[in-house]
Amino acid sequence: MKINSGLFICAIAVSLLLQGCGAGGDKKQDKKQLDGFVTGTANFSADDSFSPIVNEELFVFKGIFRDANPVIAYKPETGVISDLLNDKTRVAILSRTLDTMETGVLKRRELVPDVNKFAIDAVALIVNQASNDTTISVNEIKQMLRGEAKTNKSIVFDNPNSSLVRYLKALAGTTEFKQKNIYALSSNKEVIKYVSTHTDAIGITGFSWLNDPDQDYAAAVEKVKIMGVKDQSSKTAPKEYFKPSQTTLVEQSYPLSRSLYIIDCTGRKGLGAGFASFLASERGQRIILKSGLLPDSLPPREINIVH
């Protein structure tokens, strides 16, 4: 569902008109009124790896639409999927689409997922500012994750049930990490804080956590640096190292990235559809652009030429 700003505004107008027409109806029906496109309350579940950017979008969305109240529960990816399949929520924000089994479960309940991609995040590797390590290759990452590399470095990531761990397992081609030097902490913040005080650690975290950090871990971000990554299998630059940025994500030269999706299984134009439309709108995409992540569709630049 690609929605531009004009269609987004039209959808809001129609939604508000329909709600206004029903204002004089049966009071019992009013009490049971469902959330609207930009009104009411609805429960969402979101991957906690992406809480910085989702919170930014939510803050602006609620500031514009004062009657809209999406309540977002942040959880590891497995918890978000569980909520969706067990009908605890019908709107989810994830870094992957649903697989055949998950889609089948929803369709048997007549809940057809409406999946919309809205951003691309990079998977960043960080080390302590005092570390001599500044670069690494994708092959070296795979070997370290599989326990095939001789190294005294410890690898830390957020938690065992996160989307990042699933991503890393798929990258390494393994179903579990058995090595003693690989640790799961509790969150991306804890990964950054750990690396900021350990010179022998490599942290793996979402790039969104390193841009405009909150005060409770901003000092830790100042004490880490991002590694350059080389992908020997690249057809364009197999010998070059790249750091995550919007440019390297656009050019697909940075090899470690993942997409963000909002999945709406409500089957109607409620608050899930409204928030998804906002994310896809020019304003929603500009918020992503300013955050350092890559928008799914780059907003146009307006240039005023003075004669």
C-alpha positions as MATLAB code, in Angstrom:
seq = 'MKINSGLFICAIAVSLLLQGCGAGGDKKQDKKQLDGFVTGTANFSADDSFSPIVNEELFVFKGIFRDANPVIAYKPETGVISDLLNDKTRVAILSRTLDTMETGVLKRRELVPDVNKFAIDAVALIVNQASNDTTISVNEIKQMLRGEAKTNKSIVFDNPNSSLVRYLKALAGTTEFKQKNIYALSSNKEVIKYVSTHTDAIGITGFSWLNDPDQDYAAAVEKVKIMGVKDQSSKTAPKEYFKPSQTTLVEQSYPLSRSLYIIDCTGRKGLGAGFASFLASERGQRIILKSGLLPDSLPPREINIVH';
ca = [
       0.000    0.000    0.000;
       1.821    3.089   -1.256;
       0.056    6.223   -0.107;
       1.177    9.712   -1.077;
       0.394   12.856    0.897;
      -2.654   13.787   -1.209;
      -4.326   10.427   -0.771;
      -3.478   10.459    2.934;
      -5.262   13.803    3.395;
      -8.281   12.609    1.360;
      -8.524    9.440    3.439;
      -8.521   11.480    6.644;
     -11.266   13.775    5.323;
     -13.495   10.854    4.345;
     -12.889    9.145    7.680;
     -13.820   12.238    9.681;
     -16.908   12.812    7.518;
     -18.149    9.283    8.100;
     -17.564    9.588   11.834;
     -19.469   12.894   11.866;
     -22.431   11.360   10.035;
     -22.680    8.658   12.670;
     -22.506   11.040   15.615;
     -26.276   11.151   16.109;
     -26.828    7.401   16.014;
     -27.723    4.919   18.716;
     -25.852    5.562   21.984;
     -25.179    1.855   22.488;
     -23.539    1.744   19.095;
     -21.450    4.810   19.991;
     -20.066    3.036   23.051;
     -18.935    0.161   20.863;
     -17.505    2.429   18.200;
     -14.248    1.113   16.823;
     -11.135    3.187   16.350;
     -11.181    5.304   13.211;
      -8.529    6.211   10.669;
      -7.146    8.968   12.927;
      -9.282    8.590   16.068;
      -9.733    6.254   18.991;
      -7.462    3.818   20.770;
      -5.873    0.663   19.380;
      -3.182   -1.683   20.649;
      -0.072   -2.213   18.506;
       2.917   -4.485   19.115;
       6.306   -3.388   17.838;
       9.798   -4.830   17.698;
      11.699   -3.062   20.490;
      14.757   -2.856   18.220;
      13.018    0.006   16.422;
      11.514    1.932   19.314;
      13.565    5.112   18.598;
      12.146    5.693   15.118;
       8.659    4.386   15.954;
       8.487    6.716   18.954;
       9.491    9.666   16.776;
       6.758    8.853   14.264;
       4.209    8.279   17.008;
       5.001   11.596   18.707;
       4.338   13.581   15.528;
       1.297   11.493   14.554;
      -0.394   12.049   17.931;
       0.580   15.725   17.861;
      -1.261   16.192   14.557;
      -4.227   13.937   15.312;
      -5.119   14.636   18.939;
      -7.942   12.073   18.990;
      -5.658    9.250   17.840;
      -4.122    7.055   20.516;
      -2.116    4.079   19.247;
      -0.852    2.222   22.316;
       2.396    0.500   21.363;
       3.820   -2.414   23.364;
       7.523   -2.895   22.582;
       8.719   -6.476   22.690;
      11.325   -8.787   21.158;
      10.335  -10.049   17.721;
       9.108  -13.403   19.012;
       6.760  -11.611   21.420;
       5.343   -9.421   18.663;
       4.663  -12.450   16.461;
       3.039  -14.237   19.402;
       0.753  -11.264   20.049;
      -0.289  -11.209   16.400;
      -1.013  -14.937   16.153;
      -2.835  -15.066   19.503;
      -5.046  -12.075   18.681;
      -3.568   -9.848   21.401;
      -2.940   -7.284   18.689;
      -3.829   -6.915   15.032;
      -1.185   -4.356   14.133;
       2.515   -5.196   14.303;
       5.770   -3.456   13.397;
       8.526   -5.886   12.430;
      11.740   -6.216   10.449;
      10.339   -9.037    8.338;
       7.179  -10.099    6.610;
       5.109  -13.036    7.827;
       5.967  -16.543    6.714;
       3.520  -18.981    5.112;
       2.512  -20.598    8.394;
       1.895  -17.283   10.153;
      -0.089  -15.911    7.226;
      -2.137  -19.110    7.141;
      -3.055  -18.802   10.825;
      -4.337  -15.284   10.257;
      -6.200  -16.090    7.059;
      -8.022  -18.970    8.766;
      -9.374  -16.319   11.135;
     -10.267  -14.213    8.096;
      -7.559  -11.684    8.966;
      -5.676  -10.889    5.783;
      -2.385   -9.101    6.528;
      -1.838   -5.743    4.835;
       1.958   -5.401    4.775;
       3.692   -2.070    4.153;
       7.422   -1.402    4.085;
       8.316    2.055    5.407;
      12.075    2.175    6.127;
      15.447    0.439    5.930;
      17.749    0.128    8.943;
      21.409   -0.895    8.973;
      22.908   -3.490   11.295;
      25.943   -1.723   12.777;
      29.060   -3.204   14.352;
      30.590   -1.073   17.083;
      33.798   -1.191   19.110;
      35.250    0.859   21.918;
      36.912    4.146   20.920;
      40.190    2.794   22.330;
      40.060   -0.324   20.158;
      42.460   -0.673   17.236;
      39.809   -2.527   15.249;
      38.141   -0.326   12.654;
      37.172   -2.742    9.865;
      35.781   -6.241    9.449;
      34.551   -8.400    6.573;
      31.259  -10.222    6.231;
      33.168  -13.527    6.085;
      34.931  -12.690    9.357;
      31.579  -11.906   10.980;
      30.177  -15.255    9.840;
      33.237  -17.133   11.103;
      33.059  -15.433   14.492;
      29.361  -16.215   14.838;
      29.968  -19.858   13.913;
      32.915  -20.145   16.298;
      35.379  -20.725   13.473;
      37.563  -17.667   14.085;
      40.453  -17.614   16.540;
      39.823  -14.445   18.481;
      39.724  -13.181   22.030;
      36.997  -10.704   21.139;
      33.579  -11.053   22.714;
      30.466  -10.433   20.627;
      27.417   -8.877   22.265;
      23.903   -8.225   20.989;
      20.528   -7.325   22.450;
      18.615  -10.454   23.543;
      18.088  -14.088   22.473;
      14.566  -13.516   21.112;
      15.268  -10.403   19.070;
      14.996   -9.829   15.346;
      18.707   -9.043   15.324;
      19.587  -12.529   16.591;
      17.372  -14.077   13.911;
      19.130  -11.918   11.323;
      22.586  -12.925   12.560;
      21.716  -16.629   12.628;
      20.494  -16.411    9.046;
      23.661  -14.531    8.066;
      25.915  -17.136    9.672;
      23.828  -20.082    8.480;
      23.368  -21.500   11.972;
      20.447  -22.221   14.272;
      22.175  -21.326   17.533;
      25.266  -19.680   18.988;
      27.178  -22.066   21.222;
      30.398  -20.108   21.650;
      31.292  -18.835   25.108;
      32.407  -15.468   23.746;
      28.974  -14.586   22.323;
      26.653  -12.896   24.789;
      23.034  -11.809   24.727;
      22.313   -8.787   26.886;
      18.915   -7.202   27.521;
      18.654   -4.374   24.988;
      20.427   -2.310   22.340;
      21.175    0.327   24.977;
      22.937   -2.269   27.114;
      25.015   -3.373   24.104;
      26.219    0.190   23.537;
      26.946    0.714   27.230;
      28.845   -2.580   27.427;
      31.058   -1.785   24.434;
      31.725    1.711   25.795;
      33.465    0.134   28.802;
      35.049   -2.978   27.214;
      37.865   -2.627   24.706;
      37.754   -6.326   23.783;
      34.104   -6.354   22.689;
      32.312   -6.060   19.357;
      28.716   -4.950   19.670;
      26.049   -5.570   17.065;
      23.127   -3.155   17.161;
      20.583   -1.369   15.040;
      21.921    1.808   13.423;
      18.887    3.757   14.639;
      20.173    3.517   18.233;
      23.344    5.434   17.352;
      21.617    8.502   15.909;
      20.345   11.178   18.305;
      20.486    8.921   21.405;
      18.495    9.583   24.573;
      20.327   11.154   27.505;
      20.433    7.906   29.475;
      22.968    6.388   27.052;
      24.234    9.313   24.960;
      27.536    9.349   26.877;
      28.067    5.690   25.980;
      27.523    6.401   22.259;
      30.339    8.964   22.421;
      32.702    6.212   23.600;
      32.097    3.796   20.722;
      32.882    3.865   17.008;
      31.286    2.161   14.031;
      33.302   -0.385   12.063;
      33.579   -0.422    8.299;
      32.343   -3.645    6.698;
      33.610   -5.296    3.519;
      31.619   -7.816    1.497;
      33.948   -9.961   -0.630;
      30.992  -11.301   -2.588;
      30.024   -7.809   -3.789;
      30.045   -7.463   -7.562;
      30.799   -3.737   -7.445;
      33.226   -3.189   -4.531;
      34.520   -6.498   -3.094;
      37.642   -4.873   -1.623;
      36.136   -1.743   -0.088;
      34.909   -1.156    3.446;
      31.709    0.794    4.049;
      30.069    2.265    7.115;
      26.283    2.459    7.467;
      24.711    5.663    6.206;
      21.763    6.700    4.078;
      24.103    6.937    1.088;
      25.537    3.441    1.493;
      22.056    2.046    2.087;
      20.729    3.696   -1.080;
      23.695    2.456   -3.089;
      23.435   -0.961   -1.381;
      27.171   -0.858   -0.752;
      26.776   -1.437    2.984;
      26.047   -5.174    3.198;
      24.118   -5.455    6.474;
      20.607   -4.025    6.357;
      17.000   -4.940    7.090;
      13.637   -3.479    6.161;
      10.918   -2.259    8.517;
       7.279   -3.188    7.967;
       3.939   -2.332    9.514;
       1.483   -5.224    9.298;
      -2.218   -4.450    9.683;
      -4.543   -7.430   10.141;
      -7.667   -5.541   11.157;
      -9.258   -5.774    7.713;
     -10.613   -2.228    7.932;
      -9.585    1.409    7.760;
      -8.946    1.843   11.444;
      -6.050    3.329   13.382;
      -3.647    0.697   12.067;
      -4.320    1.804    8.502;
      -4.128    5.451    9.559;
      -0.701    5.067   11.162;
       0.545    2.975    8.225;
      -0.615    5.707    5.863;
       1.155    8.339    7.939;
       4.405    6.342    7.871;
       4.172    6.139    4.076;
       3.242    9.803    3.652;
       5.764   12.496    2.796;
       5.820   13.743    6.380;
       6.310   10.271    7.819;
       9.106    9.553    5.349;
      10.812   12.862    6.173;
      10.924   11.869    9.842;
      12.745    8.694    8.837;
      15.085   10.685    6.603;
      16.022   13.024    9.464;
      16.571   10.082   11.817;
      19.429    8.725    9.711;
      17.549    5.670    8.475;
      16.593    5.230    4.835;
      12.968    6.018    3.930;
      11.178    3.542    1.704;
      10.453    6.424   -0.681;
      12.733    9.440   -0.646;
      10.714   12.653   -0.124;
      11.185   15.240   -2.885;
      13.349   18.260   -2.169;
      11.765   21.670   -2.666;
      14.086   24.308   -4.107;
      12.985   27.945   -4.249;
      14.648   29.912   -7.025;
      14.608   33.661   -6.453;
      14.784   35.746   -9.626;
];
